[in-house]
């Protein structure tokens, strides 16, 4: 299963994790998370929260990717 969250900024993601995070604790034994990919630059506190989530749900990797813009023309 893939889950995609779209947040307007780091504050929105931080709020989501603060409010929703504790609600998912009972489901933790049922989940084996493989990876978390973040596009953009969240606050350091959010990145640490994501690392904690990754550790608690199976030792997933966390990767933060910088924003990119533009396009590529295919030949």
HELIX and SHEET records of a PDB file:
HELIX    1   1 UNK A   10  UNK A   20  1                                  11    
HELIX    2   2 UNK A   21  UNK A   30  5                                  10    
HELIX    3   3 UNK A   44  UNK A   56  1                                  13    
SHEET    1   A 2 UNK A  35  UNK A  39  0                                        
SHEET    2   A 2 UNK A  61  UNK A  65  1                                        
END                                                                             
